[in-house]
Every structure is written in structure tokens, then in C-alpha cells.
Amino acid sequence: MKVRIEKVDWDLSEEIREGTVTFSIADKNFYAFSCCSDYKVGEIIEVELSQIEAGFDWEETFSRNNQKKKCLINIGNWSYDGYGQIISINPVVVNFGCFPLELGDWTNDKRVIGEYIFWKIDRLDI
């Protein structure tokens, strides 16, 4: 997906380029961990996003989004509470409104496609 790089903070390690990259999609900013990349402020580039989840609980995943929201809410640094809709499985891909994100292979049950879920993202990576 195409994003605009808004800010780059190599606060963990300047020499290996490890730190926080602020990017925007549709005028909304997101913060992600980055390592070994050379982003320039202002550039619009194609990127891949990934995530590390904070832990998986089936009941919480399927019960905490009864309002059918699609959004990511930043809860600090690179961490987010995610609310979205499952659009495919093998791997599970969820539409969080701003962009889809692959969440791994934690189900093969086709009945979850279309379901709204809650997902705790410990670290968003760019």
C-alpha cells in the first residue's frame, strides 16, 4: 500500500536505522517500528505493514467489537487496539478501515469471514 512518510526518529539506533516511522494514509497518522530501512520525510512509497499481536484470546477477539467498528486506536508508541472485519482466511486478513492487515493463520473456519473482531497489536511494523 502507498503511504506518505511524515517523520522518522531513529531513536533506538541511528547506525542501523532502528526506531519509529510516522506515516499517513488518508490524512491519518500512524506510528510503526522500523529497522534497517531508509525512509525520507515527504516521500510517498509502497510499503508492507505487519504486526506482532499482544496475545490471542478467542472470546475477547470475537466479543469486543459488537459496534462493528473499523479503526486502529493508538495506545502508545507502536501499539494499537484494532477494530475490524475479517475479509479472508489462510492467512487471516482484517480490514481495519484505514488498511487491511494480515494477522496470521489462527483459524481455518470460513464462517468467520465477515465477522467483526477486536485485535490487540503490540507492535506495528513498517
ChimeraX attribute file (.defattr): number of C-alpha atoms within 10 A of each C-alpha:
attribute: neighborCount
match mode: 1-to-1
recipient: residues
	/A:1	10
	/A:2	12
	/A:3	19
	/A:4	21
	/A:5	20
	/A:6	18
	/A:7	17
	/A:8	20
	/A:9	15
	/A:10	17
	/A:11	10
	/A:12	13
	/A:13	12
	/A:14	12
	/A:15	8
	/A:16	12
	/A:17	18
	/A:18	19
	/A:19	18
	/A:20	22
	/A:21	24
	/A:22	20
	/A:23	23
	/A:24	17
	/A:25	14
	/A:26	8
	/A:27	9
	/A:28	8
	/A:29	15
	/A:30	21
	/A:31	23
	/A:32	20
	/A:33	21
	/A:34	22
	/A:35	17
	/A:36	12
	/A:37	12
	/A:38	10
	/A:39	17
	/A:40	14
	/A:41	13
	/A:42	12
	/A:43	12
	/A:44	15
	/A:45	13
	/A:46	9
	/A:47	11
	/A:48	11
	/A:49	14
	/A:50	17
	/A:51	21
	/A:52	14
	/A:53	16
	/A:54	14
	/A:55	9
	/A:56	11
	/A:57	11
	/A:58	10
	/A:59	10
	/A:60	13
	/A:61	16
	/A:62	15
	/A:63	12
	/A:64	14
	/A:65	19
	/A:66	12
	/A:67	10
	/A:68	14
	/A:69	16
	/A:70	20
	/A:71	18
	/A:72	21
	/A:73	14
	/A:74	15
	/A:75	12
	/A:76	11
	/A:77	14
	/A:78	20
	/A:79	24
	/A:80	23
	/A:81	16
	/A:82	23
	/A:83	25
	/A:84	26
	/A:85	24
	/A:86	20
	/A:87	16
	/A:88	16
	/A:89	20
	/A:90	14
	/A:91	13
	/A:92	18
	/A:93	19
	/A:94	26
	/A:95	21
	/A:96	21
	/A:97	14
	/A:98	14
	/A:99	14
	/A:100	16
	/A:101	19
	/A:102	17
	/A:103	19
	/A:104	15
	/A:105	11
	/A:106	12
	/A:107	12
	/A:108	12
	/A:109	9
	/A:110	10
	/A:111	9
	/A:112	17
	/A:113	15
	/A:114	14
	/A:115	15
	/A:116	24
	/A:117	27
	/A:118	26
	/A:119	24
	/A:120	22
	/A:121	22
	/A:122	18
	/A:123	19
	/A:124	20
	/A:125	18
	/A:126	18
